[in-house]
Amino acid sequence: MLKLENITKRFGSVVANRRITLEVAPGEVLALLGENGAGKTTLVSILYGLYAPDEGRILLEGKEVRIPSPKAAQRLGIALVPQHPELIEAHTVAENLALGLDLPAVFARRALVRRLRALLEGHPLGVDLEAPVARLSAGEKQRVELLRALLNRPKVLILDEPTSVLTPKEAEALFQEIQPLKAVGLSVIFISHKLDEVLAIADRIAVLRAGEKVGEVLRQEADKDLLVRLMVGRSLAPPPKVPPPREEVILEVEDLLV
């Protein structure tokens, strides 16, 4: 169980997060929903050790933890798949996956591929480990980032707007890859501002607006209208039509020829 309690983060006079409390259970997908600028990325940046909170605390499996860096987050079992793939285009998939792993400085390519296949046993690869990253589609690159995150056997997986560069078909494939992760007890935090995606994948939905958590609902209790009202503070129904007021005609032209 991961829990964030009363997290507050300020940048000068701007309050990016204000007393936010969230928790996510093993085997659960928690969607973090909000418009651009709502504070979603700041919150997960705190969780991944990129920022330090000004107030509040983080608990993992009931114990308070401090996360001063991404390396510290990884050691605690927290992994992040960034919004845009951060891969080295000139290297192969295997070489990119090996970055950050505890491997010898000199490693034969075939031995590296064998090692990675062993580490990824049980995960459908869906991508050639020996392919240059530069030749991959956006969906394949996102899959490489997901595999890289899973290599360290995390307890918590953060997906930061993972479909922003994907086609609808690639996004659907990503969702199908997430479902088996729930079965093995992985906690997933899915960040998005797309209602259809959130309703398709989440077990629970927390909504941020202007740096504050304004609501939290179970998937089966949510619909688009409710989520929109939470996100923007009002319904987006079209305004009623008001007939124009009747006034005295001050100019009328008929059969004008120029």
C-alpha positions in Angstrom: 0.0 0.0 0.0 1.3 3.4 -1.0 -0.1 6.5 0.7 0.6 10.2 0.3 -0.5 12.4 3.2 -1.2 16.1 3.0 1.4 16.7 0.3 2.1 20.4 -0.4 4.6 21.8 -2.9 5.2 25.4 -3.6 7.3 27.1 -6.3 7.7 30.7 -5.0 4.2 32.1 -4.6 2.6 29.3 -6.7 1.1 26.4 -4.8 1.4 23.4 -7.3 0.0 20.9 -4.8 -2.0 21.7 -1.7 -2.5 19.2 1.1 -3.2 16.2 -1.3 -3.8 12.8 0.2 -3.9 9.7 -2.0 -3.5 6.0 -1.6 -3.2 3.1 -4.0 -3.5 -0.6 -3.0 -1.7 -3.6 -4.5 -3.3 -4.8 -7.7 -5.1 -1.5 -8.2 -5.1 1.1 -11.0 -5.5 4.6 -9.6 -6.2 7.2 -12.2 -5.0 10.7 -11.5 -7.2 12.9 -13.7 -7.0 16.7 -14.3 -6.5 19.4 -16.8 -3.1 20.6 -17.8 -1.6 22.5 -14.9 -3.8 20.8 -12.3 -0.7 19.5 -10.4 -0.6 15.9 -11.6 3.0 15.8 -12.8 4.3 17.7 -9.8 2.7 15.2 -7.5 4.2 12.2 -9.2 7.6 14.0 -9.5 7.5 14.2 -5.7 6.8 10.5 -5.5 9.6 9.7 -7.9 12.2 11.8 -6.1 12.4 14.7 -8.6 11.0 17.2 -6.1 10.9 17.3 -2.3 7.5 18.1 -0.7 7.3 21.2 1.4 4.8 19.5 3.7 3.3 16.1 4.1 4.7 12.6 4.1 4.9 9.4 2.0 4.2 5.9 3.4 5.1 2.7 1.7 3.7 -0.5 3.2 2.9 1.4 6.4 6.4 3.0 6.9 7.3 6.6 6.2 9.9 6.9 3.5 12.0 9.8 2.1 12.6 9.9 -1.6 15.5 12.3 -2.4 16.2 11.1 -5.9 14.9 8.8 -8.7 17.5 6.2 -7.6 16.0 6.2 -4.1 12.6 5.7 -5.6 13.8 2.8 -7.7 15.4 1.2 -4.6 12.0 1.5 -2.8 10.3 -0.2 -5.8 8.8 2.8 -7.5 9.1 3.0 -11.3 8.1 5.7 -13.7 7.2 5.5 -17.4 7.7 9.1 -18.7 5.2 10.9 -21.0 7.8 10.9 -23.8 10.2 8.0 -24.3 13.7 8.8 -23.0 15.6 6.3 -25.1 19.0 6.5 -26.9 18.0 6.3 -30.6 21.3 5.0 -31.8 21.3 2.0 -29.4 19.4 -1.2 -29.6 16.4 -2.1 -27.4 18.6 -4.4 -25.4 21.2 -1.7 -24.8 18.6 0.7 -23.7 17.0 -1.8 -21.3 20.5 -2.5 -19.8 21.0 1.1 -18.8 20.6 1.3 -15.1 20.9 -2.4 -14.5 23.7 -3.8 -12.4 25.7 -5.4 -15.2 29.4 -5.8 -15.9 31.0 -2.9 -17.7 31.9 -5.2 -20.7 29.1 -7.4 -21.8 28.8 -9.4 -25.0 25.7 -8.4 -27.0 24.4 -12.0 -27.2 25.0 -12.5 -23.5 23.1 -9.3 -22.8 20.1 -10.4 -24.8 20.0 -13.8 -23.0 20.2 -12.0 -19.7 17.4 -9.6 -20.6 15.2 -12.4 -21.8 15.7 -14.2 -18.5 14.9 -11.1 -16.6 11.8 -10.4 -18.6 10.5 -14.0 -18.5 6.7 -13.9 -18.1 6.4 -10.5 -19.8 5.3 -10.5 -23.4 8.1 -8.6 -25.2 6.3 -7.6 -28.4 9.6 -6.0 -29.6 12.9 -7.2 -31.0 15.6 -6.8 -28.4 18.2 -6.4 -31.1 16.4 -3.8 -33.1 17.8 -0.2 -33.2 15.4 2.1 -31.2 15.5 4.6 -34.1 13.5 2.2 -36.2 10.7 1.6 -33.7 7.2 3.2 -33.8 6.0 5.4 -31.0 4.1 2.5 -29.5 7.1 0.2 -29.6 9.2 2.8 -27.9 6.6 3.2 -25.1 6.6 -0.5 -24.7 10.4 -0.5 -24.3 10.0 2.2 -21.5 7.4 0.0 -19.8 9.7 -3.1 -20.0 12.6 -1.0 -18.6 10.4 0.0 -15.7 9.4 -3.6 -15.0 13.0 -4.9 -15.1 13.5 -3.8 -11.5 10.4 -5.6 -10.3 8.7 -2.5 -8.9 5.9 -2.4 -6.4 4.5 0.8 -7.8 4.3 1.8 -11.5 3.7 5.4 -12.5 2.4 6.0 -16.0 2.7 9.7 -16.9 0.3 10.5 -19.8 1.5 7.3 -21.5 -0.8 7.6 -24.5 0.1 11.1 -25.5 2.2 9.9 -28.5 0.2 6.8 -29.3 -2.5 5.9 -31.8 -5.8 4.6 -30.4 -4.7 1.1 -31.4 -1.4 1.4 -29.6 -3.1 2.8 -26.6 -5.5 -0.1 -26.5 -2.5 -2.5 -26.7 -0.9 -0.7 -23.7 -4.0 -1.1 -21.6 -4.0 -4.8 -22.4 -0.4 -5.0 -21.1 -1.3 -3.3 -17.9 -4.1 -5.7 -16.9 -1.8 -8.7 -16.1 0.3 -6.4 -13.9 -2.6 -6.0 -11.6 -2.9 -9.7 -11.2 0.6 -9.9 -9.7 -0.1 -7.2 -7.1 1.5 -4.2 -8.8 0.1 -0.8 -7.8 -0.4 1.4 -10.9 -0.8 5.2 -10.9 -2.2 6.3 -14.4 -2.0 10.0 -15.1 -4.3 11.4 -17.8 -6.6 14.1 -18.8 -8.5 11.8 -21.3 -11.9 10.7 -19.9 -12.3 7.7 -22.1 -8.9 6.2 -21.1 -9.5 6.8 -17.4 -12.9 5.1 -17.6 -11.5 2.2 -19.5 -8.6 1.3 -17.3 -9.0 2.7 -13.7 -10.3 1.0 -10.6 -10.5 4.3 -8.8 -10.3 7.9 -10.0 -8.8 10.9 -8.1 -9.4 14.3 -9.7 -7.1 17.3 -9.3 -8.0 20.9 -10.0 -5.7 23.9 -9.5 -3.3 21.9 -7.3 -6.0 20.4 -5.0 -7.7 17.1 -4.9 -11.4 17.9 -5.5 -12.9 14.4 -5.6 -12.3 10.7 -5.7 -14.7 8.1 -7.1 -14.8 4.4 -7.9 -14.9 3.5 -11.6 -18.3 2.0 -11.4 -19.7 5.2 -9.8 -18.1 7.6 -12.4 -19.4 9.0 -15.7 -18.1 11.6 -18.0 -20.4 14.4 -16.8 -19.3 13.9 -13.1 -15.6 13.8 -14.0 -15.9 16.9 -16.2 -17.7 18.8 -13.3 -14.9 17.8 -11.0 -12.1 18.7 -13.5 -13.4 22.2 -14.5 -15.8 23.0 -11.7 -18.9 23.1 -13.9 -20.8 21.1 -16.4 -19.9 21.6 -20.1 -23.5 21.3 -21.3 -24.3 23.9 -24.0 -25.9 27.1 -22.6 -29.6 27.5 -23.2 -30.6 29.4 -26.3 -32.1 32.8 -25.5 -34.3 34.4 -28.1 -33.2 37.9 -29.2 -35.2 40.7 -27.6 -37.9 42.3 -29.8 -37.0 45.8 -30.8 -38.2 48.5 -33.2 -36.8 48.1 -36.7 -34.4 51.0 -37.4 -33.2 50.0 -40.8 -34.7 47.8 -43.5 -33.5 47.3 -47.1 -35.4 45.5 -49.8 -34.5 44.8 -53.5 -31.3 46.7 -53.3 -29.4 46.8 -56.7 -25.9 48.2 -56.9 
